[in-house]
Amino acid sequence: MLLALLIVLGAASLATGVLLAQMVFVHAAFALSLAGLALVLARALHRRKRTVTPGRPAEDTDAAPAEETPDLVVVVAGRRRCHRADCAALDGTEGDELTPAEAVEEGFSPCTRCHPEPELVGQD
């Protein structure tokens, strides 16, 4: 929502600056563009913190201690299975870590190779 607002304000400011030949509006458009870029980069870095490569844990420095963190499963965009982080079916493919509840909520089912524990993905 904020990014869309920055885009609209930047475009309006640029158009106003060009039409009125006022550089202050052009500079404002440039500043809004930089703010939008910063927002996109911040979101990308936040998303990257959750990305995991199989066999290597996610590098999330904000994570709770291991005893408080729920078990996680790995999912890959475009696939409908959830996996253990060391599953051979991932075959070097990067995925996102989700809690079991998130995986079930998004429609993922357990992998037939690594068989995440049924209670891990909310199935009895």
Secondary structure, 3 states (H helix, E strand, C coil): CHHHHHHHHHHHHHHHHHHHCCHHHHHHHHHHHHHHHHHHHHHHHHHHHHEEECCECCCCCCCCCCCCCCCCEEECCCCCEEECCCCHHHCCCCEEEECHHHHHHCCCEECCCCCCCHHHHCCC
